[in-house]
Amino acid sequence: MPTMADVARSAGVSVATVSHVLNGTRPVLPHTRQAVLDAVDELGYTPNTLARSLVTSRTRSIGLAVSAISNPYFTEILQGVEAGALEHGYSLLIADPHDDPDHECKVVQLLHERRVDGMIVAPSADPRELVSYLGRHRVPTVFLDRVIDGVIEGVAGGGVEAPADGPQRFDQVCAENTGPTARLVTHLAGRGHRRIGLVAGLPGLSTTAERITGYRQGLTTARLPYDHDLVVHGDSESAGAERATATLLSLAAPPTALVTANNAMTIGTLRALRDRGLSVPDDLALCCFDDFAWADLFSPRLTAIAQPSREIGAQAVRVLLDRLAAPDRPARTVRLDCTFVHRTSCGCPDSGERGQPSQPSQPSQFSQPSQPSQPSQFEKGNVS
């Protein structure tokens, strides 16, 4: 097996120069760098990752902690993280915190003990201990999908233990949530619906809070009153959404349209409707946050907000590498735009449209909401 010394002899340089080229520890003249790379390729030299990590104090590995890896949304994020890591020569260690704060801390600590260079984490609904651990140990971290600004602001106030020199700010990468959710609500209102229910996610998650805010903004834009009975929590999973949808359908005046706040809850909602013999959109219109590969195969086809899942993962890697290169740079939160995918579960005819920007419609559009073909059905809130 060729060694670094063999590469140095072939390229006509010192072993130190080969090390600088392979590890990026010092600038090397372009022609010298190319000579080293040519020698590496010709000899089939494979760097000793363990030895290199001892020299550079870097393992060129990233820890990824995300719950529900089987969820298509997080699966696509994982693909984006993996592609971004490999592109920059990093390996990936993956753990599932199961959205449990105690387990979250355990898996993050295990990743840290593996001496990953940095972490990408989708935090749980109660990430205080997580923030405390990462802050105490100064672990370069990017929070993914869910933001934790409120927790960070509470660090110095005693919510969690702060680093000795003040609370650490963390980089964050996520999708826009508020505007796209409002878009779904105003779209349904434009179809004449007056009682629009929301199957919200797990309380405590920023995605849940932001999508509820978007729901309320959509109602305000459409000049519809907010009714707390129409907001139920499906806890971000299918079984919870099935129970939550049953609660909405049992109301004296049930909703005539629903917004589901993630793809897993969309499945649970559809199951609850099927079990009651209700059809979409004839009995109840449906729009969902999160698109997924088979949403176009449902009958009717699901109108949805599509998140740029792979780009979220790839962007998280880029932000983490920026942090590793400049540890003292100001923290930033990157939000990526979503796409409104207009299909037929909302009650619209099949227009053939596949995607539109997810910005909310203009308020004036709903100053005089259009009436449905059978006004009494929606005014009474009956599902029949």
C-alpha positions in Angstrom: 0.0 0.0 0.0 1.5 3.4 -1.0 2.4 5.8 1.8 2.5 9.6 2.0 6.3 9.3 1.6 5.8 7.5 -1.7 3.5 10.3 -2.9 6.1 12.9 -1.8 8.9 11.2 -3.8 6.6 10.8 -6.9 5.6 14.5 -6.8 9.1 15.7 -6.0 8.0 17.5 -2.8 8.3 17.0 1.0 6.0 14.9 3.0 4.9 18.0 4.8 3.8 19.5 1.5 1.7 16.4 0.7 0.2 16.7 4.2 -0.7 20.3 3.6 -2.4 19.5 0.3 -4.4 16.6 1.6 -5.4 18.2 4.9 -5.8 21.8 3.7 -3.7 23.0 6.6 -1.6 25.6 4.6 -1.8 27.2 1.1 0.2 25.4 -1.5 1.1 26.7 -5.0 -1.4 25.5 -7.6 1.2 23.6 -9.7 2.6 21.9 -6.6 -0.8 21.0 -5.4 -1.7 19.5 -8.8 1.6 17.5 -8.8 0.6 16.0 -5.4 -2.9 15.2 -6.6 -1.6 13.6 -9.7 0.8 11.4 -7.7 -2.0 10.4 -5.3 -4.1 9.4 -8.3 -1.3 7.5 -10.0 -0.3 5.6 -6.9 -3.8 5.0 -5.6 -2.9 6.5 -2.3 -5.6 6.4 0.4 -5.1 8.9 3.3 -5.1 7.4 6.8 -8.1 9.1 8.2 -7.2 8.3 11.8 -3.7 9.6 11.5 -4.9 12.7 9.8 -7.4 13.4 12.5 -4.6 13.2 15.1 -2.6 15.9 13.2 -5.5 18.2 12.4 -7.7 17.6 15.4 -10.5 17.0 12.9 -12.2 13.8 12.0 -13.9 15.1 8.9 -17.2 13.6 10.2 -20.6 15.2 11.0 -23.1 14.0 13.5 -26.8 14.1 12.3 -29.5 13.7 14.9 -33.0 13.7 13.5 -36.2 11.9 14.7 -38.5 9.7 12.5 -35.8 8.9 9.9 -38.5 6.8 8.3 -40.6 9.9 7.6 -40.2 10.8 3.9 -39.6 14.4 4.8 -36.6 13.6 7.0 -35.4 10.9 4.6 -35.1 13.6 1.9 -33.3 15.9 4.3 -30.9 13.0 5.2 -30.2 12.6 1.5 -29.4 16.3 1.2 -27.1 16.2 4.3 -25.3 13.1 3.0 -24.8 14.5 -0.5 -23.5 17.8 1.0 -21.2 16.0 3.4 -19.7 13.7 0.7 -19.2 16.6 -1.6 -16.9 18.2 0.9 -15.2 15.0 2.0 -17.1 14.4 5.3 -18.5 11.2 6.6 -21.8 11.1 8.4 -22.8 9.5 11.8 -26.6 9.3 12.2 -28.7 8.9 15.4 -32.5 9.1 16.0 -33.4 11.0 19.2 -37.1 9.8 18.9 -38.3 13.4 19.7 -37.5 12.5 23.4 -35.5 15.2 25.3 -33.7 12.6 27.5 -32.8 10.3 24.6 -31.9 13.4 22.5 -29.2 14.3 25.0 -27.8 10.7 25.1 -27.4 10.4 21.4 -25.9 13.8 21.0 -23.4 13.1 23.7 -22.5 9.8 22.0 -22.0 11.6 18.7 -19.8 14.2 20.5 -17.8 11.4 22.1 -17.1 10.1 18.6 -15.4 13.4 18.1 -17.5 14.6 15.2 -16.3 18.0 13.9 -19.9 19.4 14.2 -23.5 18.4 14.5 -26.8 18.9 12.6 -29.7 18.4 14.9 -33.5 18.6 14.6 -34.3 19.5 18.2 -37.1 18.1 20.3 -40.0 20.1 21.7 -38.0 20.6 24.9 -34.4 21.2 23.9 -33.2 23.0 27.0 -30.8 20.2 28.1 -29.6 19.8 24.5 -28.8 23.5 24.3 -27.1 23.4 27.6 -24.8 20.5 26.6 -23.9 21.9 23.2 -23.3 25.3 24.8 -21.1 24.0 27.6 -18.9 21.9 25.2 -18.9 24.5 22.4 -20.0 22.0 19.9 -20.4 23.6 16.4 -24.0 22.9 15.7 -26.7 23.7 13.1 -30.3 23.3 14.2 -32.4 21.8 11.4 -36.1 22.2 10.5 -37.0 23.6 14.0 -35.7 26.9 15.4 -35.1 27.4 19.1 -34.7 31.2 19.5 -36.9 31.3 22.5 -34.9 28.6 24.3 -31.6 30.4 23.4 -32.9 33.7 24.8 -33.9 31.9 28.0 -30.4 30.5 28.6 -29.0 33.5 30.5 -32.1 33.7 32.5 -31.6 30.4 34.1 -33.6 28.1 31.7 -30.5 26.1 31.1 -26.9 26.3 32.1 -25.1 29.0 30.0 -21.4 28.8 28.9 -19.1 30.7 31.1 -18.6 33.6 28.6 -22.3 33.9 27.8 -25.0 32.0 25.9 -23.9 30.4 22.6 -25.9 31.3 19.6 -26.6 28.5 17.1 -27.0 28.5 13.3 -30.3 27.3 12.1 -31.7 26.1 8.7 -35.4 25.6 8.1 -38.3 26.2 5.7 -40.7 29.1 5.8 -43.8 28.0 7.7 -46.1 30.9 8.4 -46.7 32.3 5.0 -47.2 28.9 3.3 -49.7 27.8 5.9 -51.6 31.1 5.5 -51.7 30.3 1.7 -53.5 27.0 2.3 -56.1 28.7 4.5 -56.8 31.6 2.1 -57.0 29.1 -0.8 -59.7 27.2 1.1 -61.5 30.4 2.1 -61.5 31.4 -1.6 -63.4 28.2 -2.2 -66.1 29.4 0.1 -65.2 27.5 3.3 -66.0 29.3 6.5 -65.1 26.6 9.0 -61.5 25.5 8.3 -59.9 23.2 10.8 -56.2 22.7 11.5 -54.6 19.4 12.6 -51.5 20.9 14.2 -48.3 19.2 15.2 -46.6 18.4 18.5 -46.9 21.3 21.0 -43.5 22.9 21.8 -42.0 22.6 18.3 -41.4 25.8 16.4 -42.9 24.3 13.3 -46.1 23.7 15.2 -46.2 27.3 16.6 -45.4 28.9 13.2 -48.0 26.9 11.3 -50.6 27.8 13.8 -49.6 31.4 13.4 -49.9 31.0 9.7 -53.3 29.4 10.1 -54.5 32.4 12.1 -53.0 34.9 9.6 -54.8 33.1 6.8 -58.1 33.5 8.7 -57.5 37.2 9.3 -56.6 37.7 5.6 -59.9 35.9 4.6 -61.8 37.9 7.3 -62.9 34.7 9.1 -63.1 34.4 12.9 -60.7 32.2 14.9 -62.4 29.3 16.7 -60.1 27.5 19.1 -62.3 24.4 18.8 -61.1 24.1 15.2 -57.4 23.7 16.1 -56.5 20.2 17.4 -53.0 18.7 17.9 -52.2 15.5 16.0 -48.7 15.5 17.7 -46.9 15.3 14.4 -47.8 11.6 13.8 -50.4 9.6 12.0 -52.2 8.0 15.0 -52.5 11.3 16.8 -53.9 13.0 13.7 -56.5 10.3 13.3 -57.7 10.9 16.9 -57.5 14.7 16.4 -59.6 14.5 13.2 -62.2 12.4 14.9 -62.5 15.2 17.5 -63.1 17.8 14.8 -65.7 15.6 13.1 -67.6 15.2 16.4 -68.1 18.9 16.8 -71.7 20.2 16.6 -70.6 22.3 13.7 -67.7 20.4 12.2 -65.3 22.0 9.7 -65.9 21.7 6.0 -62.2 21.9 5.2 -59.0 20.9 6.9 -55.4 21.8 6.8 -53.0 19.1 8.1 -49.6 20.4 9.3 -47.3 17.6 8.1 -47.3 14.5 5.9 -47.7 11.9 8.6 -50.7 13.7 10.0 -52.2 13.9 6.5 -52.2 10.0 6.4 -53.9 9.9 9.8 -56.5 12.4 8.8 -57.3 10.5 5.5 -57.7 7.3 7.6 -60.1 9.0 9.9 -62.2 10.3 7.0 -62.2 6.9 5.3 -63.4 5.2 8.5 -66.4 7.5 8.6 -67.2 7.0 5.0 -66.4 10.6 4.1 -64.8 11.5 0.8 -62.3 14.3 -0.2 -63.2 16.8 -1.4 -66.9 16.1 -1.8 -67.6 15.9 1.9 -64.6 17.7 3.2 -61.8 19.7 1.4 -58.2 19.0 2.4 -54.9 20.8 2.0 -51.7 19.7 3.6 -48.3 21.0 4.7 -45.6 18.7 3.3 -45.7 17.1 -0.1 -44.5 13.6 -0.7 -43.7 11.4 -3.6 -47.1 9.6 -3.8 -49.3 12.7 -3.0 -49.9 12.9 -6.8 -51.2 9.3 -6.8 -54.0 9.8 -4.3 -57.6 10.2 -5.5 -58.1 13.1 -5.3 -54.6 14.4 -5.8 -53.4 16.3 -2.7 -53.0 20.0 -2.7 -49.9 20.6 -0.6 -47.1 22.8 0.5 -43.8 21.3 -0.7 -40.7 21.9 1.4 -37.3 22.0 -0.3 -36.2 19.0 1.9 -33.0 18.0 0.2 -31.9 21.7 -0.1 -32.6 22.2 3.6 -30.2 19.3 4.3 -27.5 20.5 1.9 -27.8 24.0 3.2 -27.3 22.8 6.8 -24.0 21.2 5.8 -22.8 24.4 4.1 -23.8 26.5 7.1 -22.0 24.1 9.4 -18.8 24.1 7.3 -18.9 27.9 7.4 -19.1 27.7 11.2 -16.1 25.3 11.3 -14.1 27.6 9.1 -15.0 30.7 11.1 -16.0 29.8 14.7 -16.5 33.4 15.8 -18.8 34.5 12.9 -22.3 35.7 13.9 -25.0 33.0 14.1 -27.6 33.0 11.3 -30.9 31.5 10.6 -31.5 30.5 7.0 -35.1 30.1 5.8 -35.9 28.5 2.5 -39.0 29.1 0.4 -41.7 26.5 -0.1 -43.9 25.8 -3.1 -47.7 25.7 -3.3 -48.6 22.5 -5.3 -52.1 23.0 -6.5 -54.0 19.7 -7.1 -57.6 18.6 -6.5 -58.1 17.7 -2.8 -59.0 21.3 -2.1 -62.1 21.0 -4.4 -60.6 22.7 -7.4 -60.8 21.1 -10.8 -57.6 19.6 -12.1 -55.8 22.6 -13.7 -52.6 20.8 -14.4 -50.6 23.2 -12.2 -47.7 21.6 -10.4 -46.2 24.4 -8.3 -46.5 28.0 -7.4 -44.6 30.3 -5.0 -46.0 29.9 -1.5 -46.5 33.5 -0.6 -49.9 34.3 0.9 -52.5 35.7 -1.4 -53.2 39.4 -1.2 -55.8 40.4 1.4 -57.9 42.1 -1.1 -58.5 38.8 -2.9 -60.6 37.7 0.1 -62.3 41.0 1.0 -65.4 39.5 -0.6 -64.9 35.7 -0.4 -66.4 33.7 -3.2 -69.5 31.6 -2.3 -69.6 27.9 -2.8 -72.0 26.4 -5.2 -74.2 25.2 -2.3 -73.9 28.0 0.4 -76.0 26.3 3.0 -73.6 23.3 3.2 -70.7 25.5 4.3 -72.6 28.1 6.3 -74.0 25.3 8.5 -70.7 23.5 8.8 -72.2 20.2 8.0 -70.1 17.3 6.6 -72.6 15.4 4.6 
